[in-house]
Amino acid sequence: MPTRRTLLKAGGCALVAYAAAPRFLTRTARAAEARGKVLVAVFQRGAVDGLSMVMPHGDAGYAGARPSIALRSPRPGESDRAVDLDGFFAFHPSLAPLLPLWENHSLAVVHACGSPDTTRSHFDAQDYMESGTPGVKSTPDGWLARVARTLPAKSAPFRAVALGAVLPRTLQGDVGAISMQSIDRFDVRGGDASAGRGFESLYDQGVHDLLHGTGRETFEAVKMLRSANASRLAPANGADYPRGPFGDAMRQIAQLIKANVGLEVAFADMQGWDTHVGQGAERGQLAFRLRDFGQALAAFSRDLGDRMADVCVLTMSEFGRTVAENGNRGTDHGHGTAMLVLGGAVRGGRVYGRWPGLGRHQLFEGRDLAVTTDFRTLFTEVAARHLGAPTAALFPGFTSTQPSLGLFT
């Protein structure tokens, strides 16, 4: 009989269950839920350099701090330079695919955003951002799980989904979130697949394992996804996703949305933003990552078309990078960074948040972009205005001292 480890590692998915049984999986989950709002959270793990992602070319302190990695300021007719947004800020040239979304006012930037906690540890900062409780490590659940819990209960088994091998911290909690690597391989099979010992067979034989007691409901969820044919929904409107884990994740989230399986909260992440060495400017490792990032977001928006009115994409990173480059032509762990909000009823074409400046006296601890927008202020506004989530319990112990950003119409 296959072991628990075999069950969880085999196939292309992880069905995640914690102390409580996943009550969200009911045997009536075959029928798709009515089309509704969807929040897609994207985590740029490793601390993206917000000053290169959304360059403040109008700040005199920028170029002087980065003699070899500063982007060249925008100039009409030259595509290998930063792409001007409003005369002060500009996109990295690798994010040029996002410019049409900026121009049609469906994409907004929140700059100098981040955590009030001063840690420079990736592990701690990611934990704090995903739990929504900076400085507190004992929080039992994630902020996206709390968002899902505040929404009206539905029978859809795929209302909270992460594309990846493991359930992220932000979706941990008693909401029955699912983590899967691949839609078309969403199944659980034993080690001897040739013998036909799929999950249903194992359940019927009474396997005492992690999924025991909820196996039949899980099998119903597998059948529901298969009947929806989500994996066969090709990108629409000429959308062309970049090849790679992040592009694949965004493509599959779009498939789940179009399949009407009741998705409300989705999560994807992208690794590789820790650019201590050889960060590059218009070209280099950061440019390469931003290219895939921008292409995937642009393809996602094009793929969904008019359905983007019901979808909001929120990007985040645990902290930013130092203003000055280091001796290895890279940047070290910083503080504030830039975050993007796309779709829904977003009042795009604007950079939100108070710009603190890059003068020596304006930097956080004399080295970093200061945080002027607490990430919880941004996340609260997105959850409340887009999903209609009650805000009282989303971020324990937090009361915003700044006014609403006004991101939504």
N, C-alpha and C positions, 0 to 999 in steps of 0.2 A: 504494500500500500504506500503511495507517495507520501512523503513527509510534508509538513507545513512549509518548510523552506522550498521544496520543489514546487508546491502549489503557487507560492508567491513569486518565485523567480521565473517559472515557465510562462510562456505566452508573452504578450506585449503589454500587459497592464498590471496595475496594482490596485486591488480592491481593498480599500482601507477601512478597518474597523477598529475602534478603540474599546474602552471599558464598556460602553453601552452599545447594544446592538444597533445597526443602522436602520432605524425605524422608517427612514424615508423610502426604503425599498418595499413597496407593497405589490401585491399580486394584481392590482388593478392598474398598474403603471403602463399598460400597453398603449392606451390612448394618449396622444400628444396633447400637451397643455396649450392653451390659447397663447398666441403670440404676445410677448410682453417685452419689457425693458431688460437689457442685459448690460452688466458692467464687466469689462475685461481689464484686469490688472496685469501690468507687465513690469517685471522687476529686472533692472539692469544690474546684475550682481558684480561686485568688484569695485564699485564707486566710479561712475562715469564722470569724466571731466566736463562739467556743465559749461565751463568757459570756452571750450572748443566746440561743444555740441551747439550751443547758442552763444555766439561770440559777441561780447560787448565792444564792438569796434569804435563806438563813440566815447569810450572811457580811455583817457590818456594813459592810465596806469597799466593797461593790458599789454601793449606791445613791448614796453620797456622791461617787463618782468619775464618775458619769454623770448630771448634773443634768437633761439633756433627753432622753436616750435610754435611761435605765434602765427596765426593765419593771416594771410594778406587781406587787407580791407577790401570791401566790394568795389568793383569798378565796372561800369556798364560795358557789356560786350565781351567780358573776360570770364569764361565759365569755370576756370580753375581757381578762382578766388572764392572767398566767403560770399554767401547769397544774402543780399540786404533784405531786411524785413521792414524796418520802420525808420531808418536813418541812424539808429543807435545800436540795434541788435542785428545779428545776421546768423543764418544757418551755416554750419560746416558745409562745404560743397558736396560732400557725400550725402547730405540730406536734401539735395535738390528735388528728389521725387515728392517731398512733402510740401513743396512750395505751392502747388495748385490748391492744396487743402488749406493752407494759410490764406491764400488769396480769395477763396470762396467762403472764408470765415467759419470753417468747421474745425480748425485747429488753433489752439491757444497754447501759450507757454507761461509757466509760472517759474520765475527765476528767483535766485537767492532763497530757495526753499530747502527745508531739511529738518533735522531733529534738534531740539534744545539740549540734548545730551551731548557731551563733548568727547565721547569715546572715539578713538581712531581704530578700534578693533572691528574688522569686517564682521566677525561672528556676532559680537554684541550688538553692533549697529543694525545688522539685518534682523536680529531677533527683536530688537526694540521696535523697528518699523513694521515688522510683520505682526507683532502682538499689539502694536498701537499703544504701548506703555513705555516710553523712554525711561531708562534707568531702573526698570523693574523686570527682573528675570523670572519671577514666580507666576506671572500671568498664565493661566491654564489654556487659554484659547487664543485664536488669532482674530484680527479686526474684521477680515472678510467673513469669517465664520459668524461673528456677531452680527454683521450686516445681514447675512442670509437668515439668521435666526429671527430677526425682527420683521422679516417680510411674511406676508400671509402664507400659511402652510399649503403646499401643493403635493400632489401624489407623484409628480415627475421624479424619477430617480436621478436625472441628470441636471438638477437645478444648480448644483455647485460642482464644478469640474476643474481640475488642474491637468494640463498637458505636461507629463513628465513621469519619471520613474517612481517618485515618492510624493506623498502629500506634503505640500509646503506648510510651514509654520502658520502662515496667515489663514489657512483653511482648516486648521485643527480645531476640533470642538464638536459638540453634539449636534451636528447639522447633516451628517451623512454625506460628506463630500467624497467624490471619487477622484482618484488619480489614475490616468491612463497614458501610455506612451503612444498608442496607435488606435484609432477608431476601428480600422478593419481587422485588428487582432485583439479586440476587446473580448477576451474569453479567458477561462481558467482551465488548464488541462494538466493532467498528471504527467509524470516523466515518460510513460510509455504511450505516446500518442498513437502509435501504430496499432495498438490493441483497442483503440476506440474508447479509452477510459477517460472520457471528458468529465466536466464538472457534474453534470446531471447524474451520471453513473456513480460518481464518487459520493454524491449527496445521498442517493438512494441506498447506498451501502452503509450509511451512518458514520462518515468520517468525523472523528472528534478532533476538530482543528479550529483555527482562528475564525473561519467562516461558518462553522457548524451552527445550526439554528437559524441562519439567514440564507442558507444556500439556495433554497427554492426561489426566494425573492430575487436573489442575485441572478439566477438563471433566467427569470422572467425579464430582468433588466437587459440581459444580453440579447434575448430574443427581440425585445422592443427596439434596441438599437439596430439590430440586423434588419428588422422589417422597415425601419425608416430609411435604409439605404444611404445613410449619411456619407459613408466613405466613397460612394459613387457620384456624389454631387461635384461636378467639375467647377473650377473657378469660373465666374461669370464676368461679363463686361470686359474681356480681354485682360483680366488680372493675371499678373505673372509673379508668383512668389519666388524669392531666392531659395536655392537649394541649401539645406542645412537645418539644424534642429529648431531654430526660432521661426524660420519661414514655414516649416512643416507644422509647427504648433499653431501659428496664426491661421494657416489654411484649414486645419482641422477644427479650430474654434468656429471659423466661418461656416464649415459644414454642419456643425451641431446647431448653429443658429438657424441656418436655412432648413434643416430637417425638422424644426419645430418640436424638439424633444423636451421643451420646458426649461431650457438653460436660462439662469438668472445671473450667476456669478461665474466667471471664468478666470483662470490664472495661467500665465506663461512667464518664463524667465529666460534671460539671455546672459551667458557667462562672458568673461574675458575683458572686463573693463578696468582691470588693475594695471595701469600703464606706468610703472615705475621706471622702465628703461625703454628708450627708443620709441617714444609715443608718436612722433611724427607730427606733421602739420597738415597740409592739404593731402599728403600721401603718407602711408605708414600704417602701423597696426591699428591705431584708433580710427583712421579713415576707413579701413577695411571693415571694422565692426560697425561703424555708423552707416556704411553703405548697405549692409544686409539689414540693419535695423530700420532704416528709412524705407528701403524697398519693400520690406515685409508689411510695415504699417500702411504704406500707400496701396499695396496690392489688396490688403484686407479691406480697406475702405472702398476700393473700386469693385471688388468681388461682391460686397454686400449691397452696393448701390443705394437705393432708396431706404433699405432697411437700416442704414446707419442712423436714421432718425430715432431708432429705438435702441441704439448701441452707443456706449461711451467707453473709450479706451483711456486708461489712466496709466502713465508710466512713472516709475520711481527708481531711486537708487539710494543706497544706505547713507552715503555722504558724497561730497565732491572731492576735488583735488586741490593741491596748493596753487596759489596764484602764480608764484615763481616756479620756473622749471628747476630741476635738480641737476647735479653734475653728470647724470647719465642721459640727459636730454629726455627726461620723463617728468612726471609729477608725483608727489607723494600724497598720502592721505590728508584730505582737507575737511571742509565743513559744508557750506552751502553748495547747492547744485541747481540744475534746471530740470523741471518735470513738464510733461506734455499732457494735454487733455484734448481728445479728438472725438468728434461726432455728437450724437444727441442734439440737444438744443444749446450747444456751446456757443458762446459769443466769441468766436475766434478772430484771428487776424490781429491779436493783441498780446503783448507781454504783460503779465500781471505780477503784482508784488512790488514792494518798494525796493529800488535799486540802492544798495548801501555804498557803492563806490569802491574803487580799487586803490585809492591813495593809501600810503603806509599807515596813516592814523585811522583809516576806515576799516582796516582788515581785522578779522577775528584773530586774536592772539598774535597779531603782527604778521600773519602769513596766509590766512584763508579768506575766502568770500564769506562774509557774515550771513547768517540766516535771519531773514526778516519775515518769512512766512513759515510758521510751524506746519510740518507736514500734516498734522491732525486737523488743522483748519481747512486745508485743501481736501483731504479725504472725507471729512465730515460734509463739506459742501457738495462733493460729487455724490456721495451716498444719499444725501437728503434730497437734493434737487433732481437727480437723475432717476434714482430708484424709489424715492419717496420713503426712505428708511427713517424711522424715528431716531433721533440723535442722542437721546439721553444716556443710553448704555453702550454706545459704540466705543468710546475712549474713556475708560474709568479714570476718575480723578482729574480730568481735563476740562477746563472752561476757557474758551478762547478769549483772549484779551484784545483781539483785533477784529475789525468789521469783516463781514463777508466779502470775498473777493469779487463777487458779481459775475461769475463765470457763465451763468446760464440766463437765457432769456425768460 
